[in-house]
Amino acid sequence: MTKTRTIAIVPSAGRGKRLGYRKKAYLELGGRPVLYHTLNVFETSELIDGVVVVVTPDDVERCRLHVVERYGLRKVLSVVAGGSERQASVWNGLEKAEEYTPRHIVVHDGARPFVTQALLERTLRPVTEGRVAAVCGVVPKDTVKELEDGVVRRTIPRDTLRLIQTPQAFSFDVLKRAHTMAMEKGVSATDDSTLVELLGKEVYVVEGAYDNIKITTEEDILMAENILEKRGG
């Protein structure tokens, strides 16, 4: 069995509801699929030993043939079928990753193609140095107000807030326990760090990047094309 220390799980099982059911992973960006751009960062990173990609059940072969094999992504250990929700998809990825005896796990959305080596290193470092979880996030650009019945109750200082992104890095054991606890208690969350928080563990936050966008809507596609052009294609 392969001795792998840090594995990236890349959930990419969304069905693209807000894009008219066009799957984000296979939209072309600069002539290549969005998912390729995402996976290539992990392929070229010295910090990542292997990658598990999670896609919809009907896309396993499509991803393997038209993304992984077509572009020679050798670090992809497996392409597995996801669940009905993101949380279930990450769980499926964790179960596959466990076969490779990881110490650390990085979870990153397949629809975030502009993650950089610097951001990946910045997020993973606290975990390799002993913390159990680290995420990246950015300060909101707009003023944030809390409402009740349509009326402002308070304005929340932005410097205490972060918009959380991926990648997110974890001790494998802690993330597995967090997901197990969530399944046992019927808890769901929109990101993995929330489950770790509910386990009572501390989550460290590092600086994210405003151009580390998640492609979700038509406007995001236009923004992504602009970012790619600025980066030189």
Sequence and secondary structure as in RCSB ss.txt:
>XXXX:A:sequence
MTKTRTIAIVPSAGRGKRLGYRKKAYLELGGRPVLYHTLNVFETSELIDGVVVVVTPDDVERCRLHVVERYGLRK
VLSVVAGGSERQASVWNGLEKAEEYTPRHIVVHDGARPFVTQALLERTLRPVTEGRVAAVCGVVPKDTVKELEDG
VVRRTIPRDTLRLIQTPQAFSFDVLKRAHTMAMEKGVSATDDSTLVELLGKEVYVVEGAYDNIKITTEEDILMAE
NILEKRGG
>XXXX:A:secstr
    SEEEEEEE    GGGTS  GGGSEETTEEHHHHHHHHHHT TT  EEEEEE GGGHHHHIIIIIITTT TT
EEEEEE  SSHHHHHHHHHHHHHTT  SEEEE  TT TT  HHHHHHHHHHHHTT SEEEEEE  SS EEEEETT
EEEEEE GGG  EEEEEEEEEHHHHHHHHHHHHHHT   SSHHHHHHHTT   EEEE  TT     SHHHHHHHH
HHHHHTT 
